Amino acid sequence: MSMITSPWPYLPVMERLLLALGLGLFVGLERERRGKEAGLRTFGFAGLLGGLGGLSGEYYALLSIILLGLLIIFLNLQALQAHENAELTTSAALLVTGFAGVLSGQGHTLTPTAVAVMTTALLAWKRPMAGFSIGLSEVELRSAILLAILAFVIYPALPTGTIDPWGAIAPREAWVTVILIAGIGFINYILWKIYGDRGVELTGFLGGLVNSSVAVRELATRVGETQGQMITAAYRGSLLAIGAMVLRNAVLLAILAPRALASSILAFLLMFVASIALAFRHRQSPASTNPATPTDAPLLNLRSPFSLWSVLKFGLVLVVIQAAGVLAQSMLGQVGVYVTSFIGGLFSSSSAVAAAATLAAKGTIPVYVAGICAVIASITSVVINVPLVLSAHQRQLTMQFAWAVTIITVLGIAGALVQAMLLPNLFQFPMSLLTPSI
């Protein structure tokens, strides 16, 4: 284990050491701001020590981590002798910073930088994460565990390929879609729990990402409870919930079948822009806003979208829509697939979009048909919100919302027709660049 005596190239060595030092200072800046014993300089030295170890070879890299560990032990012993709590979080951050320095010394750039950014984020987001974990219910915790079980235990045990004579049911592919949709819904639910009380706009939008119909119904109920004092706020929040639903379906289509999104992106874009524009067109000025109720964020009664029952129900709906789509296509052609998407959109637009995208990815239906199916399911989900607003028993809200839904629907249909008839190759050329030539 002799020291390397060959001369090192100056510029590469300095670049690696400066990166290691910079990452250490970046993490240490957060600790310094919080008044910790190990602050800016300590973390800078930790990153620099790791960088020197990474430059000198694997034995010296290991030695630098050991020395850093001894420093951490000394710092914690000093804290305990002063009758203070051990700095476990700071100690873990020091170790991670040392490893990031080692990677920097070995010539890596992106990985240690990403590690330093994530470490700083975890340190800086202590209060929001602690508040969220304290407010996490037992049901929501079980939902997160269930997500891991479905992804890493059940999925590998499922058979590959189709299991029916028509080639419509592929358990493993369907399960991936179920996990994807449930995971997206659970993440959106977490975001709603953290930020959902910041205002009507954010509440409606995040609620729409989870379930737009529930969000619209809850906002309409709040209007009835306040005897019409939240009409403008509920109208705005409901349209933002619809825009969030359209955005979610477009992202889902992009993940499962990007070429299908390319054939329907004009319709999705028009519907999303119309929802946002119509919502903020009726934004109240501060002078005309009633401070008693309209500015209060409504409390939406949203439940965690990830439970065993919801997963099984979504999986069943997805498989039924897929099988019905295959059978409808064989019996009625493309019209049958469109009808299936319309019916599926009445129950779950995300299920209908996922089913169409999965069929397109397998080559069962053309990609442009899947794109139109996704638009049909999304428009259906938009229209069924109108009866939900009737529960508010406010004619002004119902009329405003019905006109807005009509505009969004017409623009969605027009966008799909224009792209299908006049611009059949819109955005198709960039997608072809992703296909390797043989």
Secondary structure as UniProt FT lines:
FT   HELIX           10..33
FT   TURN            34..35
FT   HELIX           40..56
FT   HELIX           58..81
FT   TURN            82..83
FT   HELIX           88..105
FT   TURN            106..107
FT   HELIX           110..124
FT   HELIX           126..135
FT   HELIX           138..149
FT   HELIX           150..154
FT   HELIX           155..157
FT   TURN            165..166
FT   HELIX           171..195
FT   TURN            196..197
FT   HELIX           200..225
FT   TURN            226..230
FT   HELIX           231..256
FT   HELIX           258..262
FT   TURN            263..264
FT   HELIX           265..281
FT   HELIX           286..288
FT   TURN            291..295
FT   HELIX           308..332
FT   HELIX           334..347
FT   HELIX           349..362
FT   HELIX           367..383
FT   HELIX           385..389
FT   HELIX           390..392
FT   HELIX           395..421
FT   TURN            424..427
FT   HELIX           428..432
FT   TURN            433..434
//
